Amino acid sequence: MNVSVEYLGDKKFKANTIKSSFTLDCKEITPVEYFATGIIGCTGIDLVMMAEKDGFEVTNYSVKAEIERTDSVPMKFASMHIIYEFDGAFDATKAKRYIGASLESYCTTVNSIRDSVKVSYTIIQNGEKIADKEELISMSVPLEDGFGGACCS
């Protein structure tokens, strides 16, 4: 992967990837906020794609994060609680499996921070809370669920 950023002036930058480019306007959204949305975006995409692979549709979907940062510079992320809320005609076991596979195996962004950030999650499916403030399992436990990674390749 190759990415670059060019300064455009007035706290704006042009971000370039192999596929596209976009403007980072630091007066509107800070790089830390872009980083955080990239993390939850990656795991969010995984859920939708894994469900689709099994023939299910995810609707009314949102994913958000509550993030605590350290007080001293560089004010790193200390903890991140990810809240998934969606509807889908699949059971709670599958929903937990999709999200677990993303968080534990496939989501590059979550797995890039998990050694230094306490990550937990809540799942609300079809209006019912099916997991509440669950923590990630140890990285020493190998997981194979057959999805092959949906996001961020």
C-alpha angles and dihedrals in degrees: 000000000000124000133168140187127210123196112237097180131252092065091300126127134186111228115205130197130170090260103040149332135239140179122258108206105191092191088063104031124011123224088249090057091049088051092050093048089048089056096052092037091058094051091041092055090050092058093052094045095046091050091048090050087058092047098259131125123221114211137176087026128174133158123192137171135218107206130191118197132198117260097232129070127301082036094211122193109273098181140359125197112194118203118199118193122177148127124242139154094236128095128264092254091060092045091053090045093053093049093042091052091051096047097040102036122004114034105092094195097051091044090050092061104030095093091060104027127061104234123195134163146201124205123205112184122181089348094306124110104232098170127023125195094334116174127222117264122241119291087228091074109087114221126199118174102157098248096111094211123298105202143053104009 
